[in-house]
Amino acid sequence: MKPRIETELPAGLAERAGLIARHWAAQGSPFIAAKVAVTLDGRTATRTGDSQWITGEGARADVMRWRRAFPAIAVGAGTVRADNPRLTARNGHEPDWCPIRFIFDGRLRTVDGPVLPHVYADAFRARTIVVTTDHSGSEARRRLQAQGVQVWTFATPQPRVPPADFRRRCAEAGLTGIYVEGGSDLLSQFLVSRQLDYLFAYRGPLLLADDDAKPVFSGWQTEKMTGAIRLTGVQHEVFAGDLLTRGHLAYPERPVCDQIPSGPASLSSRAGG
Ligand SMILES: NC(=O)c1ccc[n+]([C@@H]2O[C@H](COP(=O)([O-])OP(=O)(O)OC[C@H]3O[C@@H](n4cnc5c(N)ncnc54)[C@H](OP(=O)(O)O)[C@@H]3O)[C@@H](O)[C@H]2O)c1
């Protein structure tokens, strides 16, 4: 049994926290939600990786409120390299709040440079957990640990941690909810392996109209509309010009998995580390 991670929530979040708590109580497994900011034509970044900003201040403030409700956030290494995010909840009138910050980085390429990203160097770095594989270098792992950053190492055939294995490890640690904030590579793996329970899609009123802009999700083979992943319990909220659509993800019964960018969805690691 792995050690449990103690988390507490700021006050005033009962309603949002209820969504997470109900899932945990029913499933004994963390509630995993995706958050995306997306253009009207379904893109999350331009062809050069620019994504700031697709939505306005109101929508971004709502994301900050959700960050306070979830005990943990997750992003991929590509997002850390492109945006160097802080992944804290900031609202200008309360102290900054930092959930557990999971960084998926199978080869630890975010540790390559002389200057470490914010999530490995700021005052909350002890709340960062890097999710990596035994394909990463021990030198890079030691560098993170010397910073006080935690490292979860999974033994895997490829430098990718299967989302289902990550979920199991989070359940063992007592983490009740994970807010996966991107990018599209990481989100697509969670979706294709059916590990996303809920979607928050903030749509900004803009079009990129560029085939080389990043699509929000990929890897699902959908020949008929019956093969689509649908939202249930749908709610809409408007933030100035932006529209939030959120709901539970309902997957079709028949597997229609096409591919995950770097390996089959069913890929399972040999052991937790
Ligand atoms: N609009 C939005 O809501 C939003 C949100 C976040 C980010 N973005 C944008 O999206 C772009 C980044 O997205 P992205 O799709 O390129 O990258 P990403 O999903 O953030 O990260 C992908 C990288 O993370 C590592 N990784 C992915 N899955 C892993 C796994 N299962 N286990 C271990 N490591 C894993 C791999 O690193 P290696 O290849 O090094 O092994 C992979 O290349 C940026 O332009 C950013 O600005 C937009």
The ligand as an ORCA input file, in Angstrom:
! r2SCAN-3c Opt
* xyz 0 1
  N      -6.180     25.365    -24.991
  C      -5.910     24.654    -23.920
  O      -6.790     24.379    -23.083
  C      -4.508     24.181    -23.695
  C      -4.191     23.583    -22.479
  C      -2.888     23.106    -22.288
  C      -1.964     23.250    -23.302
  N      -2.298     23.861    -24.475
  C      -1.322     23.979    -25.549
  O      -1.079     22.671    -26.034
  C       0.280     22.564    -26.440
  C       0.911     21.382    -25.726
  O       0.152     20.238    -25.986
  P       0.805     18.904    -26.548
  O      -0.292     18.024    -26.987
  O       1.869     19.273    -27.523
  O       1.585     18.350    -25.291
  P       1.158     17.769    -23.846
  O       0.000     16.868    -23.975
  O       1.102     18.882    -22.859
  O       2.484     16.939    -23.517
  C       2.892     15.903    -24.369
  C       4.211     15.344    -23.871
  O       4.065     14.886    -22.534
  C       4.730     13.652    -22.359
  N       3.675     12.653    -22.128
  C       2.465     12.591    -22.737
  N       1.781     11.555    -22.310
  C       2.534     10.931    -21.399
  C       2.347      9.776    -20.609
  N       1.228      9.039    -20.706
  N       3.325      9.421    -19.766
  C       4.444     10.154    -19.664
  N       4.697     11.242    -20.422
  C       3.746     11.633    -21.268
  C       5.462     13.367    -23.668
  O       6.773     13.923    -23.541
  P       8.017     13.369    -24.440
  O       7.555     13.418    -25.856
  O       9.109     14.322    -24.105
  O       8.269     11.965    -23.967
  C       4.654     14.146    -24.684
  O       5.365     14.567    -25.810
  C       0.946     23.879    -26.126
  O       0.971     24.634    -27.316
  C       0.014     24.519    -25.117
  O       0.057     25.920    -25.196
  C      -3.562     24.318    -24.696
*
